[in-house]
C-alpha cells in the first residue's frame, strides 16, 4: 500500500482533516497535500516522525500489512485517544485556557492540540509517550 493511501486511511480512522495533520506533524500544508495526492512521498525517517506525531506505531507506514485499523483505533493498545478539554483540565490540574495552551504548544510530550472545526480545538493524547515524561 502506498504512503498516500496509508496516510488517508489513518486520517479517516482518526477523524483528522488535512489542516489537523499539518498542525500535529509540523509538516507544511503543501507537503501534506503532495503526500495525499501521491505527488511525493517523505523519507522513511520523515514517515516515522509523521506516524509518531499522529500517535501511530513508528513503523505504521513501513508496514506491509494492508489493513492496520487496530493500530490506530482510539480504544486499542496504541494508547492514542481524543480527550475533552474538561478531562484535560482535570488531568493537568489547570484551568481550561492553560490546558488548551499546553496542548496546542505541545509543552508536554504525547499531548497534542490542533484546530478543529469552527472555533473548537481537538486534543489528542498518546499515552505511551505522555506517560514517559
HELIX and SHEET records of a PDB file:
HELIX    1   1 UNK A    3  UNK A   14  1                                  12    
HELIX    2   2 UNK A   18  UNK A   25  1                                   8    
HELIX    3   3 UNK A   29  UNK A   36  1                                   8    
HELIX    4   4 UNK A   44  UNK A   53  1                                  10    
HELIX    5   5 UNK A   69  UNK A   72  1                                   4    
HELIX    6   6 UNK A   85  UNK A   92  1                                   8    
HELIX    7   7 UNK A   96  UNK A  104  1                                   9    
HELIX    8   8 UNK A  127  UNK A  130  1                                   4    
SHEET    1   A 3 UNK A  80  UNK A  82  0                                        
SHEET    2   A 3 UNK A 121  UNK A 126 -1                                        
SHEET    3   A 3 UNK A 111  UNK A 115 -1                                        
END                                                                             
